[in-house]
Structures are given as structure tokens and as C-alpha cells.
Amino acid sequence: MDRLLRSFLSQFIRRGTLTFTTASGARFTCGDGTGPLVAARFRTERTQRRILLNPELALGEAFMDGTFVVEGGTIADVLAILLDQPEMVPNWAKPQWWLRYFGRHFRQFNWRGRSKQNVAHHYDLDGRLYSLFLDADRQYSCAYFEAPDTALDDAQLAKKRHLTAKLLIEPGYRVLDIGSGWGGLGLYLAEMTGADVTGITLSTEQLQASNDRAAERSLAGSARFLLSDYRDIAGPFDRIVSVGMFEHVGIDFYETFFRRCAELLDGDGIMVLHSIGRSTGPDVSSPWITKYIFPGGYIPALSEVLPTIEKAGLLVCDIEILRLHYAETLKAWRERFIARREEAVRLYDERFARMWEFYLAAAEMSFRKQNLMNLQIQLTKRQGIVPITRDYIAREEARLRGMELRRSPRLQLAGG
């Protein structure tokens, strides 16, 4: 078993330096000798067998169970090496990749009931967990780092400002926020633009928190949050925004999603979609992420998204790719989580804390080392709705920044 493990891992790991200790005590090093030395131990032969048979699922499970232990560095260091190899999937695991690829339509077939179950799995956890690592406004999506040293709270505020600038909202406009989270963006839109905002979510925990926050800030008359599927909400709306929700739609429902948005959007309306995306072609979801973190989730390639936008009759006005912004966001989340890790253990248990640590590290390194990015797609139903150059975005951001300064610190510290 040791010889087989060494042979397979040495074939896969060509960059970096990673030393393994097997369950029998044998040691070997893989890679080209560059970078910091990182070391890990297999505690059982069963773990070794499982990682050889199904590495994309078994590695995360072994770390959760404590049978794969990092002895030099952190799990983030291990994953930084593993996700930086010339081949994204080990050769011996490619048959499993093909099986997952052919079965992905079934696993992502997110009808209404299944969508609600998927959301509850992740977003209806104890709210105190998210307070351990998110910013004050509980923005659980990619931040916008205007400078490398921007603090997380400021980067999340910049994300809301950037999206608002692209929406060109006037007072009294009807705005729909699809996948409204804990309400931070919807409340920002209502307060900063004077819009009438409707946010929809499938999470009962987020719904309660959002409406409570609206009441606390005397915005309940202009920002309301509903427990509703995007397929069931009534329109029309002058503006639609969706942040971090499209990853849960499922590839077989992309056309349904955009057709529904087209039906809901006024003829002079603007929509902005903010989603994780792939800079390469169609792929499959990580089996570990699907099982433990985001059931039914999938990160799309642009080649899967744009045809469905065209079929819905929407016009693409602007596409912006945010490179590495989510890597920096996840780094900040991971560091905050590690700093308060014992609180997560008290909320759940040690295995759960290891699961969350693996999730944040794997997600960060997927953005830092592989092909993931964030995209913002601006859509309209006809030409001439938005200015013909992008200068207006910076002007709108400057105007909003001035308004924020006049309202500070209440605006920035009103999270919950």
C-alpha cells in the first residue's frame, strides 16, 4: 500500500514540496523541492485506500475525521500545493470525474422543494457561526478590494457600492434582490438610493434577521424581505440584483431563471448578476463540497450562462471579471475563523470545526490557484438604458462614498 500511495502521489504532485508519513511510519516527499516544506500524516491504512480510490471526496473527510493530519504548515498550505498542480484532477481519479460530469444534471435538478432544502442545509445553521468570520454587515459573498490592504468590512461596503453604481437607481424605484442573505445589500439600496426594495430568500434564519434589521433601522417601509422562490415572486421591478445566489440555481434551470428575470424586469430596467464563475469550460462540483457544504450547487462557466441569457431575450451590457477578490475575501474569513475556532467547536463540535476549516481553505485555494473567479453581468431588455461608456460607474461610486461618509458610522456598523 505504501509503495502504491507513493507512486500515485508522486505522479500527481510535481510542484511544491509535500512530505507524507504513512500509517506504517514510512516517509516520502513529493514535488520539485520549491516553496516551504509542508508535511502531513495518514493515520490509518483505510484512509490511504480511500484517498487513492476517491481523492476529491476522501481527503476532506479524512481531515474532518482526524485520520489525515497536517504536521508541518496548515491544511491551507497542503491545499495550496495540491490545487496548484499541472493536472487539476489526478489521472487515477479522472474516470470518477467523468461519472460525476454525466450525472451532474440529476444532482443539480433544483426544483422548488429541493432548492429550499439545499438552502436550509447551509444557511439555516446557527447564526452565531457566521458572526465568527463575516464582516459586521454579514456579507457572505465576494468582497471588492479597491486596494490590496483594504480591510474586509471596507471591501464589503465597496462591493455594495460597486453594484449600486451599476444599477443606476433613482428614488422610488422598485428593486428586487434575489437571494437577499441577511439583508445588507437591500438595506443599503433602500437607505442610499431611496428605492423600494423587496428581498427574497429561502432561508428562514436569514429572513428573520433581515426583517429585524429593517425594523431596527426604520427601513421596514422601504425594505421588506420575503420567504419566496424566484419563480414565484410577482413583478414588475425597475431593477433586479442577485448576489451569490446563481450558484444554487442548477444548470437545467438557467433558462428558467433568466426568463423569469426578463418577465419581472420593466422595459427600461437594469439587472446585475454577481456570481462565482469558471474561467475555463463546463466542469463538475467538488463531491466533498456537494456533500457537506452546498448540495445542489454548481459554479458555471460563461459558456453555460450566456446562451441562456440570449434565449431569455436579455441584452448583455457589461461583464466584469473580478480576479482574486474572492481569494482575498476567503483568506480574511479563514483567518477570522481560525482566530475564533474554539467558539465554533462550542457551537457544534471538533469535527464540524475541521469541516469548516477545510471548506474555507479549499475555497480560497480554488480561487487563488485554479480557474475560479467572480463575474458581474449587467443586463437590460433594450439598447440605450445605460451610458455608452463605463465612466458613470466611478462617478456613481464617488457620489455614494460621499453619502456614506455623511452617514458614518451607523451605515458601516449596522450588521447583524
C-alpha positions in Angstrom: 0.0 0.0 0.0 2.8 2.5 0.9 4.5 1.9 -2.5 1.3 2.4 -4.4 0.5 5.5 -2.4 3.9 7.0 -3.1 3.8 6.2 -6.8 0.4 7.8 -7.3 1.0 10.9 -5.2 4.5 11.4 -6.8 2.9 11.3 -10.3 0.4 13.9 -9.3 2.4 16.4 -7.2 5.0 18.0 -9.4 5.2 21.5 -7.9 6.0 22.5 -4.3 7.2 20.3 -1.5 4.9 18.0 0.4 6.2 15.2 2.7 3.9 12.4 3.7 4.1 9.9 6.6 2.1 6.7 6.0 0.2 4.8 8.6 3.1 2.3 8.9 5.6 5.1 9.5 7.2 5.3 6.1 8.1 8.8 4.9 8.4 10.2 1.3 8.5 13.6 -0.3 6.7 14.7 -3.5 7.2 17.7 -5.7 10.1 19.7 -7.1 11.6 21.0 -3.8 10.4 24.5 -4.2 8.4 26.5 -1.7 8.0 25.9 2.0 8.1 22.3 3.4 4.7 21.1 4.2 4.1 17.7 5.9 1.1 15.5 6.5 0.4 12.1 8.1 -2.0 9.3 7.2 -3.2 7.7 10.4 -4.9 4.7 9.0 -4.4 2.4 6.0 -8.1 2.7 5.3 -7.6 6.5 4.8 -4.8 5.8 2.4 -7.0 3.4 0.4 -10.0 5.8 0.3 -7.8 8.7 -0.9 -6.5 6.5 -3.7 -10.0 5.4 -4.7 -11.8 8.7 -4.4 -9.3 11.6 -3.5 -11.7 14.5 -4.1 -14.1 13.3 -1.5 -11.9 11.3 0.8 -9.3 13.9 1.6 -11.8 16.3 3.1 -13.5 13.5 5.0 -10.2 12.3 6.4 -9.3 15.7 7.6 -12.7 16.1 9.3 -12.3 12.7 11.0 -8.7 13.4 12.1 -7.2 10.5 10.1 -5.3 12.9 7.8 -3.3 15.3 9.9 -1.2 18.2 8.9 2.1 18.2 10.9 4.0 20.9 9.1 2.1 24.0 8.0 -1.7 24.1 7.8 -4.4 22.5 5.7 -4.5 25.6 3.6 -0.8 25.1 2.9 -1.5 21.5 1.8 -4.4 22.5 -0.4 -2.3 25.3 -1.9 0.1 22.7 -3.2 -2.5 20.1 -4.2 -4.6 22.7 -6.2 -1.5 24.1 -7.9 -0.6 21.0 -9.9 -0.4 20.9 -13.7 -3.3 18.4 -13.8 -6.4 19.7 -11.9 -7.6 16.1 -11.3 -5.2 13.2 -10.6 -5.0 10.8 -13.6 -6.4 7.9 -11.5 -9.4 9.9 -10.5 -10.5 11.0 -14.0 -12.9 8.1 -14.5 -14.8 9.4 -11.4 -14.8 12.9 -12.8 -16.5 11.7 -16.0 -19.1 9.8 -14.0 -19.8 13.0 -12.0 -19.9 15.0 -15.2 -22.5 12.8 -16.8 -24.6 12.8 -13.6 -24.4 16.5 -12.8 -27.9 17.3 -14.3 -29.5 15.0 -11.7 -27.6 16.3 -8.8 -28.4 19.9 -9.8 -32.0 19.5 -10.6 -33.2 22.1 -8.1 -37.0 22.2 -8.2 -38.7 24.4 -5.5 -38.7 21.9 -2.7 -35.1 20.8 -3.3 -33.9 24.4 -3.6 -35.4 25.1 -0.1 -33.8 22.0 1.4 -30.4 22.9 -0.1 -30.6 26.4 1.3 -31.5 25.2 4.7 -28.6 22.8 4.8 -26.1 25.7 4.7 -27.8 29.0 5.6 -30.1 27.9 8.4 -27.1 27.0 10.6 -26.7 28.8 14.0 -26.3 32.4 13.1 -23.5 32.8 15.6 -21.3 30.7 13.4 -21.4 33.3 10.6 -20.7 36.0 13.1 -17.3 34.4 13.8 -15.8 35.2 10.4 -18.1 37.5 8.4 -17.9 41.3 8.4 -20.3 43.4 10.5 -22.9 43.5 7.7 -22.7 39.7 7.3 -21.9 39.9 3.6 -21.5 36.2 2.6 -20.2 36.8 -0.9 -17.1 38.1 -2.7 -15.9 41.5 -1.4 -14.4 44.2 -3.7 -10.9 45.1 -2.7 -10.2 48.6 -4.1 -6.6 48.3 -2.7 -4.5 45.3 -1.5 -4.6 46.4 2.1 -8.3 47.1 2.3 -10.0 45.8 5.4 -12.8 43.2 5.0 -15.6 45.5 6.2 -14.5 48.2 3.9 -14.2 45.8 0.9 -17.7 44.5 1.5 -19.0 48.1 1.7 -17.2 48.7 -1.6 -18.9 45.7 -3.2 -22.3 47.1 -2.3 -21.3 50.5 -3.6 -20.0 49.0 -6.9 -23.1 47.0 -7.5 -25.3 50.0 -6.7 -23.4 52.2 -9.1 -24.1 49.7 -11.9 -27.8 49.6 -11.2 -28.4 53.4 -11.6 -31.2 53.5 -9.1 -33.4 56.6 -8.6 -35.6 57.3 -5.6 -38.8 55.3 -5.6 -37.6 52.6 -8.0 -38.9 49.1 -7.3 -35.8 46.9 -6.7 -35.8 43.1 -6.4 -32.9 41.4 -4.6 -32.9 37.7 -5.4 -31.1 35.8 -2.7 -31.0 38.6 -0.2 -29.0 37.0 2.5 -29.0 38.8 5.8 -30.4 41.9 4.1 -27.2 44.0 4.0 -27.4 44.9 0.3 -31.2 45.5 0.3 -30.9 47.8 3.3 -28.0 49.7 1.7 -30.0 50.2 -1.5 -33.1 51.4 0.4 -31.1 53.8 2.6 -28.6 55.2 0.0 -30.9 55.5 -3.0 -34.4 55.8 -1.6 -35.6 52.7 -3.5 -38.4 50.4 -2.6 -36.6 47.1 -2.1 -38.0 43.6 -2.0 -35.6 40.9 -0.9 -36.3 37.2 -1.3 -34.6 34.3 0.4 -35.3 30.6 1.1 -33.6 30.7 4.5 -35.9 31.2 7.5 -32.9 32.3 9.6 -31.9 35.0 7.1 -35.5 36.1 6.6 -36.0 36.8 10.3 -32.6 38.6 10.7 -33.3 40.8 7.6 -36.7 42.0 8.7 -35.4 42.6 12.2 -32.6 44.7 10.8 -35.0 46.7 8.6 -37.2 47.4 11.6 -34.2 48.4 13.8 -33.1 50.9 11.2 -36.6 52.3 10.5 -36.5 51.0 6.9 -39.3 48.5 7.1 -41.5 50.7 4.9 -38.9 50.7 2.1 -37.1 47.3 2.5 -39.1 44.2 3.1 -37.9 40.6 2.9 -40.0 37.6 1.9 -39.6 33.8 2.0 -40.0 33.2 -1.7 -38.6 31.3 -4.6 -37.5 33.5 -7.6 -40.1 31.5 -9.7 -43.0 32.7 -7.5 -42.4 36.4 -6.9 -44.7 38.9 -8.6 -43.4 42.0 -10.5 -42.6 44.2 -12.2 -39.4 45.8 -11.0 -37.3 48.7 -12.2 -34.1 47.0 -11.1 -33.1 43.4 -10.2 -29.9 42.4 -8.4 -28.7 38.9 -7.4 -25.5 38.3 -5.5 -24.2 34.8 -4.6 -27.4 33.1 -5.4 -27.0 32.0 -9.0 -24.6 29.2 -7.9 -27.6 27.4 -6.4 -29.9 27.6 -9.5 -28.6 24.4 -11.2 -27.7 24.2 -14.9 -31.1 22.9 -16.0 -32.8 26.0 -14.6 -30.6 28.7 -16.0 -33.0 29.4 -18.8 -35.9 29.4 -16.4 -34.0 31.9 -14.1 -33.3 34.4 -16.9 -36.7 34.1 -18.5 -38.3 34.8 -15.1 -36.0 37.8 -14.6 -36.9 39.1 -18.1 -40.6 38.8 -17.1 -40.1 40.6 -13.9 -37.9 43.4 -15.3 -39.5 46.6 -16.5 -38.9 47.6 -20.2 -36.4 50.3 -19.1 -35.0 48.2 -16.3 -31.4 47.1 -15.4 -30.3 43.8 -13.8 -26.9 43.0 -12.3 -26.0 39.4 -11.7 -23.0 38.7 -9.3 -21.9 35.1 -9.3 -18.9 32.9 -8.9 -17.8 31.6 -12.3 -15.2 29.4 -14.1 -12.7 30.9 -16.5 -12.5 27.6 -18.3 -15.3 25.4 -19.7 -18.0 23.4 -18.0 -17.0 21.2 -15.1 -18.4 19.4 -12.1 -18.9 20.4 -8.5 -16.5 19.0 -5.9 -18.1 15.9 -4.4 -17.0 17.0 -0.9 -18.5 20.5 -1.3 -21.7 19.0 -2.6 -22.0 16.5 0.3 -21.1 18.7 3.2 -21.4 22.4 2.2 -23.5 23.3 -0.8 -25.8 20.4 -2.0 -27.2 21.1 -5.5 -24.6 23.9 -6.0 -22.6 24.4 -9.2 -20.2 27.1 -10.4 -20.9 27.9 -14.1 -18.7 28.7 -17.0 -19.6 31.8 -19.0 -20.2 29.5 -22.0 -23.1 27.9 -20.0 -24.6 31.2 -18.9 -24.5 33.5 -21.9 -26.6 31.3 -24.2 -29.4 31.2 -21.7 -29.3 34.9 -21.3 -29.7 35.2 -25.1 -32.6 32.8 -25.2 -34.4 34.9 -22.5 -34.2 38.0 -24.7 -32.0 40.0 -22.3 -29.1 42.1 -23.6 -25.6 41.9 -22.0 -24.4 45.5 -21.5 -21.3 44.8 -19.4 -19.3 41.9 -18.0 -16.7 42.5 -15.3 -14.4 39.7 -14.1 -13.2 40.0 -10.5 -9.9 38.1 -10.3 -8.6 37.1 -6.9 -11.1 39.3 -5.0 -12.8 36.1 -3.6 -9.4 34.6 -2.7 -8.7 37.6 -0.5 -12.2 37.5 0.9 -11.9 33.8 1.8 -8.4 34.4 3.3 -9.9 37.0 5.6 -12.8 34.7 6.5 -10.4 31.8 7.2 -8.1 33.9 9.4 -11.1 35.2 11.4 -12.5 31.7 11.7 -9.2 30.2 13.0 -8.9 33.1 15.5 -12.3 32.1 17.0 -12.2 28.4 16.2 -12.9 27.3 19.8 -16.2 29.1 19.6 -17.2 27.1 16.6 -16.3 23.9 18.5 -18.5 25.0 21.4 -21.4 25.8 18.9 -21.1 22.4 17.2 -18.1 20.1 17.7 -14.5 19.5 16.7 -15.4 17.6 13.5 -17.6 20.5 12.4 -14.8 23.0 13.0 -12.4 20.9 10.9 -15.0 20.7 8.2 -15.4 24.5 8.1 -11.7 25.0 8.2 -11.2 22.7 5.2 -14.1 24.4 3.4 -12.7 27.9 3.7 -9.1 26.8 2.9 -10.2 24.7 -0.2 -12.4 27.5 -1.5 -9.6 30.1 -1.1 -7.1 28.0 -2.9 -9.5 27.2 -5.7 -9.7 30.9 -6.4 -6.0 31.5 -5.8 -4.6 28.5 -7.7 -7.2 27.3 -10.1 -9.8 28.6 -12.6 -12.4 30.3 -10.4 -13.3 34.0 -10.4 -16.3 36.2 -9.9 -18.4 37.8 -12.6 -20.8 40.7 -12.7 -23.1 40.7 -15.7 -25.2 43.8 -16.4 -28.4 43.2 -18.4 -31.2 45.2 -19.9 -34.1 44.5 -22.2 -33.2 47.1 -24.9 -30.4 49.3 -26.0 -29.7 52.8 -24.6 -30.6 52.1 -21.0 -27.1 52.5 -19.6 -24.5 55.1 -20.6 -22.3 54.1 -23.6 -19.0 54.3 -21.5 -18.2 52.9 -18.1 -17.2 56.3 -16.6 -20.6 56.6 -14.9 -19.6 53.7 -12.5 -16.7 55.7 -10.9 -18.9 58.8 -10.7 -21.7 57.0 -9.0 -19.3 55.3 -6.6 -17.8 58.7 -5.7 -21.3 60.1 -5.0 -22.2 57.1 -2.9 -19.0 57.3 -1.0 -19.7 60.9 -0.1 -23.1 59.9 1.2 -21.6 57.0 3.3 -19.2 59.4 4.9 -22.1 61.7 5.9 -24.0 58.8 7.4 -21.0 57.0 9.0 -20.5 55.1 11.3 -24.2 53.9 11.5 -24.2 52.7 7.9 -21.0 50.6 8.2 -21.6 49.1 11.7 -25.2 48.2 11.4 -24.5 44.5 10.7 -26.4 41.6 12.3 
